[in-house]
Amino acid sequence: MRKIALLAAAALIAVPSRGVARSHDSAPRRITDESVVAILEMANTFDLETGDLAAKRAKRTDVREFGKMLARDHKAVRQQGRDLAAKLNIVPVELEEGDLSIAHKAAMKKLRAVSAAEFDAAFLEHEVAYHEQMIKLTNETLLPGIKNAELKAFVEKIAPAFVAHRDGARRLLSMR
């Protein structure tokens, strides 16, 4: 499960060429605000889906509640991001189905296929890895690349939720 989440996060870092400027082949990529909005949309949608799945499949009540909370939080943040993008007239780039989508589909397929007895641990391990990678992506790629001050403030405001979600999943994992 961890490998899938790491692949998903690595794919997030490899943003689409239409949303990235490159002056030389060896130069680091610079992310655009349009790419940031698209990545946040996708990341929130994907974790909303895994949260919904946990709300339905988790055996433990606390894991089901955690899934519901994730879905609620990510749905709200996704809408806030959409509203801010509209206000700022930032049109997200269209992300092609790439490694991130493929990894998310694989993670969902695996989570749907694991036994009921294995689901809680598999889901929580996925959430820890996914949020660790989102923390890294946010701190190392998204925040340094954002040009618009309001968008940057929004991402800075939501970034602690990635830590809280990761820590919540870790706590639940430790209670097995």
TIKOLPA-670607 format. One record per residue (C-alpha): residue in one letter; x, y negated, z negated; residue number from 1. Coordinates in steps of 0.1 Angstrom, whole numbers, plus 2048, in hexadecimal, padded with zeros to 3 digits. Layout:
# TIKOLPA-670607
['a' [X Y Z] NUM];
...
END
This chain:
# TIKOLPA-670607
['m' [800 800 800] 1];
['r' [81C 7E8 7F7] 2];
['k' [82C 7ED 81A] 3];
['i' [80C 7E3 82B] 4];
['a' [809 7C4 816] 5];
['l' [82D 7BB 81D] 6];
['l' [828 7C0 842] 7];
['a' [80A 7A9 840] 8];
['a' [81D 78E 82F] 9];
['a' [83A 791 846] 10];
['a' [822 78D 863] 11];
['l' [814 76E 853] 12];
['i' [837 75F 853] 13];
['a' [83A 766 878] 14];
['v' [820 74C 881] 15];
['p' [813 749 8A5] 16];
['s' [829 737 8BE] 17];
['r' [80E 71D 8C6] 18];
['g' [80F 712 8A2] 19];
['v' [834 711 89F] 20];
['a' [84F 6FA 8AD] 21];
['r' [871 708 8B6] 22];
['s' [88D 6F3 8C3] 23];
['h' [8A6 70F 8C7] 24];
['d' [8A3 735 8C6] 25];
['s' [8B9 736 8A7] 26];
['a' [8A8 718 896] 27];
['p' [88F 71F 87A] 28];
['r' [86B 71C 883] 29];
['r' [857 6FE 877] 30];
['i' [833 705 86E] 31];
['t' [817 6ED 878] 32];
['d' [7FA 6E1 864] 33];
['e' [7E3 6F3 87D] 34];
['s' [7F6 714 876] 35];
['v' [7F3 70F 851] 36];
['v' [7CE 70B 853] 37];
['a' [7CB 72A 869] 38];
['i' [7E1 73F 852] 39];
['l' [7CD 734 833] 40];
['e' [7AC 73C 844] 41];
['m' [7B9 75F 84E] 42];
['a' [7C9 766 82C] 43];
['n' [7AA 75C 819] 44];
['t' [793 770 830] 45];
['f' [7A8 78F 82C] 46];
['d' [7A9 78D 806] 47];
['l' [784 785 805] 48];
['e' [77F 7A6 818] 49];
['t' [795 7BB 800] 50];
['g' [784 7AB 7E2] 51];
['d' [762 7B4 7F0] 52];
['l' [76E 7D8 7F6] 53];
['a' [77A 7DA 7D2] 54];
['a' [759 7CC 7C5] 55];
['k' [748 7EA 7D6] 56];
['r' [762 806 7D1] 57];
['a' [774 800 7B1] 58];
['k' [76E 81A 796] 59];
['r' [777 803 779] 60];
['t' [760 7E6 770] 61];
['d' [77D 7CE 76B] 62];
['v' [78B 7D6 78D] 63];
['r' [769 7D1 79D] 64];
['e' [766 7B0 78C] 65];
['f' [789 7A6 797] 66];
['g' [77F 7AF 7BB] 67];
['k' [760 799 7B8] 68];
['m' [774 77C 7AA] 69];
['l' [78E 77F 7C6] 70];
['a' [772 77F 7E0] 71];
['r' [762 761 7CF] 72];
['d' [782 74D 7CC] 73];
['h' [78E 754 7EF] 74];
['k' [76C 74C 7FE] 75];
['a' [76C 72B 7EC] 76];
['v' [790 722 7F5] 77];
['r' [78A 72C 81A] 78];
['q' [76C 714 81B] 79];
['q' [780 6F8 80A] 80];
['g' [79B 6FD 824] 81];
['r' [782 6FC 840] 82];
['d' [772 6DC 832] 83];
['l' [794 6CB 82E] 84];
['a' [7A0 6D5 851] 85];
['a' [77F 6C6 85F] 86];
['k' [784 6A6 84B] 87];
['l' [7A8 6A3 856] 88];
['n' [7A0 6AD 87A] 89];
['i' [7B9 6CA 878] 90];
['v' [7AE 6E4 891] 91];
['p' [7BE 706 887] 92];
['v' [7D1 718 8A1] 93];
['e' [7C2 737 8AE] 94];
['l' [7D5 754 89F] 95];
['e' [7DA 772 8B5] 96];
['e' [7D3 794 8A7] 97];
['g' [7F5 79D 89C] 98];
['d' [807 7AF 881] 99];
['l' [7F3 79E 865] 100];
['s' [7D2 7A9 873] 101];
['i' [7DF 7CC 87A] 102];
['a' [7ED 7CF 857] 103];
['h' [7CD 7C2 847] 104];
['k' [7B8 7DB 85B] 105];
['a' [7D0 7F7 851] 106];
['a' [7CE 7EC 82C] 107];
['m' [7A8 7EC 82E] 108];
['k' [7A7 80D 83F] 109];
['k' [7BE 81C 824] 110];
['l' [7AA 80C 808] 111];
['r' [78A 81A 817] 112];
['a' [79A 83D 81B] 113];
['v' [7A9 841 7F8] 114];
['s' [796 855 7DF] 115];
['a' [781 844 7C5] 116];
['a' [79A 84E 7AB] 117];
['e' [7B7 83F 7BE] 118];
['f' [7A5 81F 7CA] 119];
['d' [7AA 809 7AC] 120];
['a' [7D0 80D 7AB] 121];
['a' [7D3 80B 7D1] 122];
['f' [7BF 7EB 7D2] 123];
['l' [7D2 7DB 7B5] 124];
['e' [7F4 7E4 7C3] 125];
['h' [7E9 7D4 7E4] 126];
['e' [7DE 7B5 7D3] 127];
['v' [7FE 7B1 7C0] 128];
['a' [813 7B5 7DF] 129];
['y' [7FC 79F 7F5] 130];
['h' [7FC 782 7DC] 131];
['e' [822 785 7D6] 132];
['q' [826 780 7FB] 133];
['m' [80D 764 7FD] 134];
['i' [820 752 7E1] 135];
['k' [841 756 7F4] 136];
['l' [831 74B 815] 137];
['t' [821 72D 804] 138];
['n' [840 721 7F3] 139];
['e' [85A 729 80E] 140];
['t' [847 722 82E] 141];
['l' [825 711 82B] 142];
['l' [82B 6F6 811] 143];
['p' [84D 6EB 820] 144];
['g' [83D 6E9 843] 145];
['i' [81D 6D6 83B] 146];
['k' [81D 6B2 849] 147];
['n' [7FB 6A6 83D] 148];
['a' [7FC 69A 819] 149];
['e' [7D8 6A5 812] 150];
['l' [7DD 6C7 820] 151];
['k' [7FD 6CB 80C] 152];
['a' [7EB 6C0 7EC] 153];
['f' [7CF 6DA 7F3] 154];
['v' [7E9 6F6 7F8] 155];
['e' [7FB 6EB 7D9] 156];
['k' [7DA 6EC 7C6] 157];
['i' [7D1 70F 7D1] 158];
['a' [7F4 71E 7CE] 159];
['p' [7F0 726 7A9] 160];
['a' [7D2 73C 7B1] 161];
['f' [7EA 754 7C4] 162];
['v' [7FE 758 7A4] 163];
['a' [7DF 75D 78F] 164];
['h' [7D1 777 7A7] 165];
['r' [7F2 78A 7A8] 166];
['d' [7F5 788 782] 167];
['g' [7D1 794 77E] 168];
['a' [7D7 7B2 794] 169];
['r' [7F7 7BA 781] 170];
['r' [7E5 7B8 760] 171];
['l' [7CA 7CF 76C] 172];
['l' [7E4 7E8 77A] 173];
['s' [7F5 7E9 758] 174];
['m' [7D4 7F3 748] 175];
['r' [7D1 814 75A] 176];
END
